[in-house]
């Protein structure tokens, strides 16, 4: 029963995260709202309500902030983890589209494998090398649409896309100790609040113009949905790790780009080029291979390789 619960959690969370991409793409395309304003509101509001929920259930939400070491780790996670993921993801959406941005995050397993290999001074297993090569072949088709005459994506879109993978890598690896010590909800709540607060301080002079855009009820509605859906997606993704293995989590999270693609086609009428679609499928196959190989390595050698 717990395994089924975990599977349902990650599928639901992946689909919800995939749905937030088109929502934010629509907001940026149809209004003058800036990325910094949208993320500031999203992170602060979501973090506030997560912490309020814990407070109302009797949790001492300020406990980790009383310890210098944990406070420092919370700040690092909030600024470079939570805010880094959100900023890179939305920046990639703005430079390309929600589908491309979601696919780029699947480069994270490659970065994680390379990081672990360098840190432990060992070569990755052959199965993981094959998985990385397959993923990079898929990325080539995604970027070029099968033509060597030029990129199908702009240089800015590629740069933002690569940063998405790095951001998800840091977001996955760094908060392990935090979440083990203080739990998922408290870590995510403070991460969102700290990340949103840091972004607010760097763009406080631009906030007033952003509030003007909220005068359109449609913008406010979609932003509210993005906040709610995105927050629940984060919690479901991280919470599913209690019931299913990282391998299953990685495999089932492939629902993210599929959801983003379906919604984008219906909502915007946008589709990938023929070879870009082939590249997307190849990337998903490569990431699946990386996930399976990573699970085998963990079982056989005790090496932690997580997405």
Secondary structure, DSSP 4 states (H G I P E B T S, - for coil): -HHHHHHHHHHHHHHHHHHHHHHHHHHHHHS---HHHHHHHHHHHHHHHHHHHHHHTT--TTGGGGSHHHHHHHHHIIIIIIHHHHHHHHHHHHHS-HHHHHHHGGGHHHHHHHHHHHHHT-PPPHHHHHHHHHHHHHHHHHHHTT-TTS-SS-HHHHHHHHHHHHHHHHHHHTTHHHHHHH-HHHHHHHHHHHHHHHHHHHSGGGHHHHHHHTTSHHHHHHHHHHHHHHHHHHHHHHHGGGTS-HHHHHHHTTHHHHHHHHHHHHHH-----HHHHHHHHHHHHHHHHHHHHHHHHHHHH------
